[in-house]
Amino acid sequence: MNTDIINQITANTEEVSFLSGVRKDDAMSFYLPYRDEKKIIVNYLKVGIDGKERFIRSRFRFPGTFVLGTIERKQPVYVCSDWREALSIFTMQKETVVLPSSRNSRHKIEATLKARGCIIKEPTVEDQIRPRETSQVPAEWPSPAMPASTDLLSRTTSSGQDTFYIGNSLLGHFTPVRWLIRGFFPRGRFLGFIYSPSGVGKTFFALDAALHMASGLPSWHGFICHKAKVLYVAGESEAAIRSRIIAFAKAYTDAFLENFCFYPLSAPLSSAEGMERLQKTLRELEAAPYGFKPDIIFLDTWNTFFTGEENNAVDIARFRADVILRLQIFHDCAIVFLHHTTKANDEDMRGSGAIKGMADFTLRVSYNKEGGIRQTVTKNRLGPEGDYVDARIKTVAIESLGKDEDGFHVSGACLEHSGNSKRLGMLSAEATSKLSAIRDAMTLHGTPSCTGVWSLSGSAIEDHMRNVYGKDEAWLSENLSRTGSFFDELVDSGHICISWDEDGRLASITMLSPNENDSISRNRGLTTGQQAT
């Protein structure tokens, strides 16, 4: 093999996605080009999204290589012998992967790369994300350390495509679930559905959750909410959705929508045109100058983007392979579809049972007894089921848009909290007294947000515990730190959420319990939306 291996394995094709030298067809298959010593492409390996592979010209692997990424001097490079392993590592690490066409040429490739100053890395199980394992590895979560003893971990050696764990090795590879909205929307490569009969309010709930995440508001109707970048793809009702977004921004004055992107798309994703348009938009968003890589994508609605027979499990499986898995793996995000219920039963999603079967979580929107609307967790592979959120639709006048042609002020609508909308865990007598102390401190020193949620700084709670309850510095250090147990039961039961500073000291407390927030507001003589003076 020629010593100038770098030029041989650097492919320059007309159409490149995120893999150098990889061309795609309308069926979303990959064509991995093999080049000989004279840099001529002598064969293509076709790889489908279902994992099936086939050589175009023959089953013979000509001498040659292909590369995922761009090789430069002193750049970390993985050298693999299996394309599944290489694609998994590139998807996870975003670093260059080189694949020789035969195992015999691997040592030559490694020697040449090292001679050019590249840093060779040996692939490990931690690096790999295969399609069936992606839901176990949330985005931006550090991989746990490998077990020290190699005999605890066994994996196949024939093709390197399967991994299994024995005994205690499983404990070293467990990754906790990370949430965007705790209990409702997970962070990572997950699939969910929000479903209801037409006109009940699933779009209201989807937009409300999306805009809370994008704005970084600490609480979503009593559930912990984390800041995230959100892409909302609308296949219908563009004007109505725009007005609701503007209404939310006016009603929630703390909202900043730099992390929210609204994208009207009329083409179905089951067609090559629709999928290509969405992927092109995602590539443009992720590139400069936007740098917008969504953590979660909402697709409104399922029947707009899916044109197959929804009662046919084969069509569902094809759509999952061609669209959903591609978006999850290649763009490293959660996918949420809005869907409808059946006409016969408003508690079941329309279509084949395969739709609900492939979902990691489902959320049903229905009317509650008070005349508002409720969103309930009906399926959750990652946490408990049965949690719910109650809200009502509120009309918001948008004076900045002036009046319409009939002389009426332009208005929109958004959701607002409507009472006790979550099932809180039962508290012990000790935890109840702790909650009372926090509520008292919140009443005296807390700050309300536009959503009616109250927050308190760590220094304020320390002063309150010191002045009112006579706690000394030793008690404060032991109980109001990351390793303390003062807040454990309150956090676990969903009454509060807390944040810590870099030193492990308490930074702030946010009251999540709707009843407690309402009680504090009444004691302070405030209504939702007013700010403390």
C-alpha positions as CSV (number, residue, x, y, z in Angstrom):
1,M,0.0,0.0,0.0
2,N,1.2,3.5,-0.9
3,T,2.8,5.3,2.1
4,D,0.8,8.4,1.3
5,I,-2.2,6.8,2.8
6,I,-3.8,10.1,3.9
7,N,-4.5,11.2,0.4
8,Q,-5.9,7.8,-0.5
9,I,-8.4,7.8,2.2
10,T,-9.6,11.4,1.9
11,A,-12.6,11.3,-0.4
12,N,-13.9,14.3,-2.3
13,T,-17.4,13.7,-3.6
14,E,-19.9,16.2,-4.9
15,E,-22.5,15.7,-2.1
16,V,-21.4,15.4,1.5
17,S,-23.5,15.3,4.6
18,F,-21.5,14.9,7.8
19,L,-19.5,12.0,6.5
20,S,-16.6,12.7,4.2
21,G,-16.9,10.6,1.1
22,V,-20.5,9.4,1.8
23,R,-23.2,9.8,-0.8
24,K,-26.9,9.3,-0.3
25,D,-29.8,8.2,-2.5
26,D,-33.6,8.9,-2.1
27,A,-34.0,5.9,0.1
28,M,-31.5,7.4,2.6
29,S,-28.9,4.7,2.1
30,F,-25.2,5.4,2.4
31,Y,-22.7,4.6,-0.2
32,L,-19.2,4.3,1.3
33,P,-16.6,4.5,-1.5
34,Y,-13.5,2.3,-1.5
35,R,-10.4,3.7,-3.2
36,D,-7.4,1.8,-4.5
37,E,-3.7,2.8,-4.3
38,K,-4.2,5.1,-7.3
39,K,-7.1,6.9,-5.5
40,I,-9.6,5.4,-7.9
41,I,-13.0,4.4,-6.5
42,V,-13.2,0.7,-7.2
43,N,-16.3,-0.3,-5.3
44,Y,-19.1,1.0,-3.2
45,L,-20.5,-0.5,0.0
46,K,-24.3,0.3,0.2
47,V,-25.5,0.5,3.8
48,G,-29.2,0.9,4.5
49,I,-30.8,2.6,7.5
50,D,-31.9,-0.9,8.6
51,G,-28.2,-2.0,8.8
52,K,-28.2,-4.2,5.7
53,E,-25.0,-3.8,3.6
54,R,-24.2,-4.8,0.1
55,F,-21.3,-4.3,-2.3
56,I,-22.4,-2.8,-5.5
57,R,-20.0,-4.4,-8.0
58,S,-19.3,-7.6,-6.1
59,R,-18.9,-9.1,-2.7
60,F,-15.1,-8.7,-2.8
61,R,-13.5,-6.0,-0.7
62,F,-10.8,-4.4,-2.8
63,P,-7.7,-3.0,-1.1
64,G,-8.6,0.5,0.1
65,T,-10.0,2.6,2.9
66,F,-12.7,5.2,3.7
67,V,-12.8,7.9,6.3
68,L,-15.5,9.5,8.5
69,G,-14.4,13.1,9.1
70,T,-11.4,15.1,8.0
71,I,-7.9,14.1,8.9
72,E,-5.4,16.7,10.0
73,R,-2.1,16.6,11.9
74,K,-2.3,16.0,15.6
75,Q,-6.0,15.2,15.3
76,P,-7.5,12.4,17.4
77,V,-8.4,9.5,15.0
78,Y,-10.2,6.2,15.7
79,V,-9.1,3.3,13.6
80,C,-12.0,0.7,13.3
81,S,-12.6,-2.5,11.3
82,D,-16.4,-2.3,11.3
83,W,-18.6,0.5,9.8
84,R,-21.2,0.2,12.6
85,E,-18.6,0.7,15.2
86,A,-17.2,3.7,13.2
87,L,-20.5,5.3,12.7
88,S,-21.4,4.9,16.4
89,I,-18.1,6.5,17.5
90,F,-18.4,9.4,15.0
91,T,-22.0,10.1,16.0
92,M,-21.0,10.1,19.7
93,Q,-17.6,11.8,19.6
94,K,-17.7,13.9,16.4
95,E,-14.1,12.8,15.8
96,T,-12.5,11.3,12.7
97,V,-12.8,7.5,12.1
98,V,-10.7,5.6,9.6
99,L,-11.9,2.2,8.3
100,P,-9.6,-0.1,6.3
101,S,-11.2,-2.4,3.8
102,S,-9.3,-5.4,5.3
103,R,-8.0,-6.1,8.7
104,N,-4.5,-6.8,7.3
105,S,-4.0,-3.2,6.3
106,R,-4.9,-1.7,9.7
107,H,-1.3,-1.7,11.1
108,K,-0.1,0.1,8.0
109,I,-2.8,2.8,8.3
110,E,-2.0,3.3,12.0
111,A,1.7,3.6,11.3
112,T,1.2,6.2,8.6
113,L,-1.2,8.2,10.7
114,K,1.2,8.3,13.6
115,A,4.0,9.4,11.3
116,R,1.9,12.4,10.3
117,G,1.3,13.4,13.9
118,C,-2.2,12.0,14.3
119,I,-3.3,10.7,17.7
120,I,-4.6,7.1,17.4
121,K,-7.3,6.1,19.8
122,E,-8.5,2.5,20.4
123,P,-12.3,2.2,20.3
124,T,-14.0,1.2,23.5
125,V,-17.5,0.3,24.5
126,E,-17.9,3.8,26.0
127,D,-17.4,5.4,22.6
128,Q,-20.1,3.4,20.8
129,I,-23.7,4.3,20.3
130,R,-25.6,1.8,18.2
131,P,-29.2,2.3,17.1
132,R,-30.7,0.0,19.8
133,E,-28.6,1.6,22.5
134,T,-29.0,5.3,21.7
135,S,-31.9,5.8,24.2
136,Q,-29.6,4.8,27.0
137,V,-27.0,7.6,26.4
138,P,-28.5,11.1,26.9
139,A,-26.8,14.0,25.1
140,E,-23.8,15.7,26.7
141,W,-23.7,13.2,29.6
142,P,-20.2,12.1,30.5
143,S,-19.6,8.4,30.0
144,P,-18.9,6.4,33.2
145,A,-15.4,4.9,33.7
146,M,-14.8,1.4,32.4
147,P,-14.4,-1.4,35.0
148,A,-10.8,-2.0,35.9
149,S,-11.2,-5.8,35.5
150,T,-11.5,-6.8,31.9
151,D,-12.9,-10.2,32.7
152,L,-16.1,-8.5,34.0
153,L,-16.9,-7.2,30.5
154,S,-17.5,-9.6,27.6
155,R,-18.2,-8.7,24.0
156,T,-18.2,-10.5,20.7
157,T,-14.9,-10.4,18.8
158,S,-16.0,-11.8,15.5
159,S,-17.5,-8.6,14.0
160,G,-17.4,-6.1,16.9
161,Q,-21.0,-5.1,16.3
162,D,-22.6,-6.6,19.5
163,T,-22.0,-5.7,23.1
164,F,-23.2,-7.4,26.2
165,Y,-22.6,-7.0,29.9
166,I,-22.1,-9.6,32.6
167,G,-22.5,-9.2,36.3
168,N,-21.1,-6.1,37.9
169,S,-20.0,-4.6,34.5
170,L,-23.6,-3.5,34.0
171,L,-23.3,-1.2,37.0
172,G,-20.4,0.6,35.5
173,H,-22.3,1.4,32.4
174,F,-25.6,2.7,33.8
175,T,-26.4,6.3,32.7
176,P,-29.2,8.1,34.6
177,V,-32.0,9.7,32.6
178,R,-31.7,13.5,32.1
179,W,-34.9,15.5,31.8
180,L,-35.8,18.6,29.9
181,I,-39.1,18.7,31.9
182,R,-38.9,16.1,34.7
183,G,-41.3,13.3,34.3
184,F,-42.6,14.5,30.9
185,F,-39.8,15.2,28.3
186,P,-36.5,13.4,28.6
187,R,-33.2,14.7,27.1
188,G,-31.6,12.4,24.5
189,R,-32.6,10.2,21.6
190,F,-36.2,9.4,22.7
191,L,-39.5,9.3,20.9
192,G,-42.8,10.7,22.3
193,F,-46.4,11.5,21.3
194,I,-48.8,14.1,22.5
195,Y,-52.3,13.0,21.5
196,S,-55.9,14.2,21.9
197,P,-59.1,14.6,19.9
198,S,-59.1,17.5,17.5
199,G,-59.5,20.9,19.2
200,V,-58.8,19.9,22.8
201,G,-55.5,21.6,23.1
202,K,-52.5,19.4,22.3
203,T,-50.8,22.2,20.3
204,F,-51.3,24.5,23.3
205,F,-49.6,22.1,25.6
206,A,-46.8,21.3,23.1
207,L,-46.1,24.9,22.5
208,D,-46.3,25.8,26.2
209,A,-43.7,23.1,27.1
210,A,-41.5,24.0,24.2
211,L,-41.4,27.7,25.0
212,H,-40.8,27.0,28.7
213,M,-37.8,24.9,27.8
214,A,-36.5,27.4,25.3
215,S,-36.9,30.3,27.8
216,G,-35.2,28.5,30.6
217,L,-38.1,29.0,33.0
218,P,-37.4,27.0,36.2
219,S,-40.8,25.4,36.5
220,W,-43.4,24.1,34.1
221,H,-46.7,23.9,36.0
222,G,-44.9,22.5,39.1
223,F,-42.4,20.3,37.3
224,I,-38.7,21.1,37.1
225,C,-37.8,22.6,33.7
226,H,-34.3,22.8,32.2
227,K,-33.2,25.2,29.5
228,A,-32.9,23.6,26.0
229,K,-32.9,24.5,22.3
230,V,-36.2,23.6,20.7
231,L,-37.2,23.3,17.1
232,Y,-41.0,23.4,16.4
233,V,-41.9,22.1,13.0
234,A,-45.5,22.9,12.0
235,G,-47.2,21.2,9.1
236,E,-50.4,23.1,9.5
237,S,-52.0,26.1,11.2
238,E,-48.9,28.3,10.8
239,A,-50.7,31.6,11.5
240,A,-52.5,30.3,14.7
241,I,-49.2,28.9,16.1
242,R,-47.4,32.2,15.4
243,S,-50.0,34.2,17.4
244,R,-49.7,31.7,20.3
245,I,-46.0,32.1,20.4
246,I,-46.3,36.0,20.5
247,A,-49.0,35.6,23.2
248,F,-46.7,33.5,25.3
249,A,-43.8,36.0,25.0
250,K,-46.1,38.8,26.2
251,A,-47.7,36.8,29.0
252,Y,-44.4,35.4,30.3
253,T,-42.3,38.5,30.6
254,D,-39.3,36.4,31.8
255,A,-39.3,34.5,28.5
256,F,-36.3,34.8,26.1
257,L,-36.9,33.0,22.8
258,E,-33.4,32.9,21.4
259,N,-33.4,29.1,21.9
260,F,-36.7,28.6,20.1
261,C,-36.9,28.0,16.3
262,F,-40.3,27.8,14.5
263,Y,-40.2,26.1,11.1
264,P,-43.3,25.8,8.9
265,L,-42.9,22.7,6.6
266,S,-45.7,21.5,4.4
267,A,-44.0,18.5,2.8
268,P,-44.4,15.0,4.4
269,L,-41.3,13.5,5.9
270,S,-42.1,10.1,4.4
271,S,-41.2,11.6,1.0
272,A,-37.6,12.1,0.0
273,E,-38.3,15.8,-0.7
274,G,-39.7,16.5,2.8
275,M,-37.0,14.6,4.6
276,E,-34.3,16.4,2.6
277,R,-35.8,19.8,3.3
278,L,-35.9,19.1,7.0
279,Q,-32.3,17.8,7.1
280,K,-31.1,20.7,5.0
281,T,-32.7,23.1,7.5
282,L,-31.2,21.3,10.4
283,R,-27.7,21.5,8.8
284,E,-28.2,25.2,8.2
285,L,-29.3,25.8,11.8
286,E,-26.3,23.8,13.2
287,A,-23.8,25.6,11.1
288,A,-22.5,29.1,11.5
289,P,-23.7,31.8,12.2
290,Y,-26.6,30.2,14.0
291,G,-25.0,27.3,15.9
292,F,-28.5,26.1,16.7
293,K,-28.5,22.4,17.5
294,P,-31.9,21.4,18.9
295,D,-32.2,19.2,22.0
296,I,-35.8,18.3,21.1
297,I,-37.9,18.6,17.9
298,F,-41.7,18.9,18.0
299,L,-43.5,17.7,14.8
300,D,-47.1,19.0,14.5
301,T,-48.8,16.8,13.4
302,W,-48.2,13.0,12.7
303,N,-50.7,12.8,9.9
304,T,-49.1,15.8,8.1
305,F,-45.7,14.2,8.0
306,F,-46.6,10.6,7.6
307,T,-48.4,9.7,4.4
308,G,-48.4,5.9,4.7
309,E,-51.2,3.7,6.0
310,E,-51.1,4.4,9.8
311,N,-52.9,1.0,10.5
312,N,-50.1,-0.8,8.7
313,A,-47.3,-1.9,11.0
314,V,-44.9,-2.3,8.0
315,D,-45.4,1.3,6.9
316,I,-44.9,2.4,10.5
317,A,-41.6,0.5,10.8
318,R,-40.4,1.9,7.5
319,F,-41.2,5.5,8.6
320,R,-39.4,4.8,11.9
321,A,-36.3,3.6,10.1
322,D,-36.2,6.2,7.3
323,V,-37.2,9.2,9.3
324,I,-37.3,8.9,13.1
325,L,-34.1,7.0,13.7
326,R,-32.2,9.2,11.2
327,L,-33.2,12.3,13.1
328,Q,-32.5,10.9,16.5
329,I,-29.1,9.4,15.7
330,F,-27.7,12.0,13.3
331,H,-29.0,15.1,15.1
332,D,-28.8,13.7,18.6
333,C,-32.2,14.9,19.9
334,A,-35.6,13.8,21.2
335,I,-38.5,13.7,18.8
336,V,-42.1,14.5,19.8
337,F,-45.1,14.0,17.4
338,L,-48.5,15.5,17.9
339,H,-51.2,12.9,17.1
340,H,-55.0,12.4,17.2
341,T,-57.1,9.8,19.1
342,T,-59.5,7.3,17.5
343,K,-63.1,8.4,16.9
344,A,-64.4,5.5,18.9
345,N,-62.2,6.1,22.0
346,D,-60.7,9.4,22.9
347,E,-58.2,7.7,25.2
348,D,-56.3,5.7,22.5
349,M,-54.0,7.0,19.8
350,R,-55.2,6.5,16.2
351,G,-53.5,4.0,14.1
352,S,-51.6,0.7,14.5
353,G,-50.4,-0.4,18.0
354,A,-46.9,-0.2,16.5
355,I,-47.1,3.6,16.9
356,K,-47.5,3.4,20.7
357,G,-45.2,0.5,20.9
358,M,-42.2,2.4,19.5
359,A,-42.8,5.4,21.7
360,D,-40.7,5.9,24.8
361,F,-43.4,8.2,26.3
362,T,-47.0,9.3,25.5
363,L,-48.9,12.2,26.8
364,R,-52.7,12.5,26.5
365,V,-54.5,15.8,26.5
366,S,-58.2,15.8,27.7
367,Y,-60.7,18.1,29.5
368,N,-60.7,18.1,33.3
369,K,-63.7,18.4,35.6
370,E,-63.1,22.2,36.1
371,G,-63.5,22.9,32.4
372,G,-59.8,23.3,31.7
373,I,-57.5,20.9,30.0
374,R,-55.2,18.2,31.4
375,Q,-52.1,16.5,30.1
376,T,-51.4,13.1,31.6
377,V,-48.5,10.8,31.3
378,T,-50.0,7.6,29.9
379,K,-46.8,5.8,29.0
380,N,-43.3,6.3,30.3
381,R,-40.4,3.9,29.9
382,L,-38.1,6.3,31.8
383,G,-40.2,7.2,34.9
384,P,-43.6,7.0,36.6
385,E,-46.9,7.2,34.8
386,G,-49.9,9.1,35.9
387,D,-48.4,12.5,36.6
388,Y,-50.6,15.3,35.1
389,V,-50.7,19.0,34.5
390,D,-53.9,21.1,34.6
391,A,-54.1,24.4,32.8
392,R,-56.6,26.7,31.1
393,I,-56.5,28.7,27.9
394,K,-56.0,32.5,28.4
395,T,-56.6,35.1,25.8
396,V,-53.8,37.7,25.5
397,A,-54.1,41.1,23.8
398,I,-51.1,41.9,21.7
399,E,-51.1,45.7,21.5
400,S,-47.8,45.9,19.7
401,L,-49.5,44.4,16.6
402,G,-52.2,47.1,16.5
403,K,-55.7,46.4,15.3
404,D,-57.1,44.2,12.5
405,E,-59.2,45.5,9.6
406,D,-62.3,45.4,11.7
407,G,-60.8,47.6,14.4
408,F,-60.3,44.9,17.0
409,H,-57.0,44.5,18.9
410,V,-54.9,41.6,17.7
411,S,-54.9,38.8,20.3
412,G,-53.4,35.4,20.8
413,A,-53.8,32.7,23.4
414,C,-51.6,30.7,25.7
415,L,-51.9,28.4,28.7
416,E,-51.9,29.5,32.4
417,H,-51.7,27.4,35.5
418,S,-55.0,26.4,37.0
419,G,-54.6,25.1,40.5
420,N,-53.2,21.9,42.0
421,S,-51.9,20.3,38.8
422,K,-49.6,17.6,40.0
423,R,-49.6,14.6,42.2
424,L,-47.1,15.5,45.0
425,G,-45.5,12.8,47.1
426,M,-46.6,12.4,50.7
427,L,-44.3,14.0,53.3
428,S,-43.2,12.9,56.7
429,A,-43.7,15.2,59.7
430,E,-40.1,16.2,59.6
431,A,-40.2,17.1,55.9
432,T,-43.4,19.0,56.5
433,S,-41.7,21.2,59.1
434,K,-38.8,21.8,56.7
435,L,-41.2,22.8,54.0
436,S,-42.9,25.2,56.4
437,A,-39.6,26.8,57.2
438,I,-38.8,27.2,53.5
439,R,-42.2,28.7,52.8
440,D,-41.7,31.2,55.7
441,A,-38.3,32.2,54.3
442,M,-39.8,32.5,50.8
443,T,-42.6,34.7,52.1
444,L,-40.1,37.1,53.7
445,H,-37.3,37.1,51.2
446,G,-38.4,35.2,48.1
447,T,-38.8,36.6,44.6
448,P,-41.7,35.7,42.3
449,S,-41.3,35.1,38.5
450,C,-43.9,35.9,35.9
451,T,-45.2,32.4,36.1
452,G,-46.0,32.7,39.8
453,V,-43.1,30.5,40.9
454,W,-41.1,31.7,43.9
455,S,-37.3,31.5,44.2
456,L,-35.0,32.1,47.1
457,S,-31.2,32.6,47.1
458,G,-28.9,30.3,49.2
459,S,-27.7,33.2,51.3
460,A,-31.2,34.2,52.1
461,I,-32.2,30.8,53.4
462,E,-29.0,30.6,55.4
463,D,-29.7,34.0,57.0
464,H,-33.3,32.8,57.8
465,M,-32.2,29.6,59.4
466,R,-29.6,31.4,61.4
467,N,-31.7,34.3,62.6
468,V,-35.1,32.5,63.1
469,Y,-34.0,29.0,64.1
470,G,-30.6,29.8,65.7
471,K,-28.6,27.4,63.5
472,D,-24.9,27.8,63.7
473,E,-22.3,27.6,60.8
474,A,-21.6,23.9,61.4
475,W,-25.3,23.0,61.0
476,L,-25.6,25.2,57.9
477,S,-22.5,23.7,56.3
478,E,-23.7,20.2,57.0
479,N,-27.3,20.5,55.9
480,L,-27.3,23.2,53.2
481,S,-24.7,21.6,51.0
482,R,-24.8,19.1,48.1
483,T,-24.0,16.3,50.5
484,G,-26.5,17.3,53.1
485,S,-29.9,15.7,53.6
486,F,-32.1,18.7,54.5
487,F,-33.8,18.9,51.1
488,D,-33.8,15.3,50.0
489,E,-37.4,14.3,50.7
490,L,-38.7,17.7,49.5
491,V,-36.9,17.3,46.2
492,D,-37.9,13.7,45.7
493,S,-41.5,14.4,46.4
494,G,-41.5,17.3,43.9
495,H,-42.1,20.2,46.2
496,I,-38.9,22.1,45.4
497,C,-35.9,22.1,43.1
498,I,-32.5,23.3,44.1
499,S,-29.3,24.5,42.4
500,W,-25.7,24.4,43.7
501,D,-22.7,26.6,43.1
502,E,-19.2,25.3,42.1
503,D,-18.2,24.7,45.7
504,G,-21.2,22.5,46.4
505,R,-23.0,25.2,48.5
506,L,-26.7,26.0,48.1
507,A,-27.2,28.6,45.4
508,S,-31.0,28.8,45.1
509,I,-34.3,27.1,46.0
510,T,-37.4,27.2,43.7
511,M,-40.8,26.3,45.0
512,L,-42.5,23.9,42.6
513,S,-45.6,23.0,44.5
514,P,-48.5,25.0,43.0
515,N,-50.4,25.2,46.4
516,E,-47.3,26.5,48.2
517,N,-46.6,29.1,45.5
518,D,-50.3,30.3,45.7
519,S,-50.0,30.4,49.5
520,I,-46.9,32.6,49.4
521,S,-48.4,34.9,46.9
522,R,-51.5,35.4,49.1
523,N,-49.3,36.0,52.1
524,R,-47.3,38.6,50.2
525,G,-50.5,40.2,48.7
526,L,-49.3,39.4,45.2
527,T,-51.0,38.0,42.1
528,T,-49.3,36.0,39.4
529,G,-47.3,38.3,37.2
530,Q,-46.5,40.9,39.8
531,Q,-43.0,41.4,40.9
532,A,-41.8,41.8,44.5
533,T,-40.6,45.2,45.5
